[in-house]
């Protein structure tokens, strides 16, 4: 699964990059609607979100972009954002629009299941046939995992390590035991993200999890390329997908 920010560096390039990812053979594409205070994101995605916002990206424009892509993109698309965005748009309207443009699921890490009685987030996702992807971390206690297992659908997004998103030199040495603990309580596929920054790391994670997530690495590859930026990203991802399928 790859991750980009809608509107970075502009709408046209975002769409071009999404199509390149599909051509590379990725299984899921996570599209982030930018927010001014992305608390889970590291420097790369924070800067990317800032630029997208300055360029005029809005929630409505993101849905318009997804509408244009709907007939072109065949792999499942997920919207990632923060609750402020969905709340301001109107949570019911947000879920309805996401469903209308064919979104597979939502990743909103700062809306805990404990708020369901007030926000009806899980109910609305079910109503509009969206998977409310649950996000967990290495410090999520087993009692919490049991609660999450009762409402989760699609897959579980496992943050691989402590802190925010961004490339890291090493994987969490306790990743295996962490995922083993999760599998005791949750039978859905497990996606692992945050910090995966090389082909070797992706290969190691693929041996332990069902879905490998790359975000900051993809954006950095795009930024570092001098020409044919989307093609450069496509080539890198294609080499990982090929290895994964072997």
C-alpha positions, 0 to 999 in steps of 0.5 A: 500500500502506498501513501500520497497527499492529495494536491501535492505538488499539484492536482495534476501530478497527484493524479499522475502519481496515483496512476503510476502506482497502479501501473507498478502493481500496488494493492492499495493506494492511501490518499491523504486529505491534507490537514494543517496539524497532522499529528501522526505525520513526520517532516516529509508528510507534514511539509507535503501537506503544507504545500498541498494546502497552500496550493488550495487543496480542500476536502471538496477538491479531493473528492472531485479528484477521486471522482476523476480517478474513479474509472481509471483506478481499479485498485482499492483506494483509502482516504486517510485524514484527521477527524477535524476534516471529516467533522468540519465537512459533516461526518455523514456527508463525508462518508456519503461522498467517500462511498459515492467516489468508490472509496474502499475505506477510511483511515482516521487515526484520531477518532477512537471507538470510544466516541461512537455514541457521540459521533456514530462513525462506525455506524456511518461507515457501515451505512455507506459500505466503507471499512473503518480501518483501525490503527494500533501501535506497539503499546496498544494493550491486549484488552484494547485489541479485544475491543477493536477486534469487535468493530474492525473490518477490512484490515488493521493498520499497525504502526510499526514503531513509536513516533510519527511517520518518516523513513528510518534506518532500522525496523522495530526489533520487537515487530515480530512479537508485536504482530504475534500479539495482535494476531492473538486477538484479530484475524483480519489482515495486518498492514504495517507502516511508519518508517519502511524506507528500503526494499530490504525493509519492505521484504522483511515486513512482507514476511511478517505482515499481509500489507506493507505500507510506504508513504514518506519513502515514496514522497522522498523518491518523487522529490529527489528525482530530477525528471520523470518523477512519477516514472521513478517512483513507479520503477522503485515500487515495481521492483518491490511488488515483483519481489513480494510476488515471488 
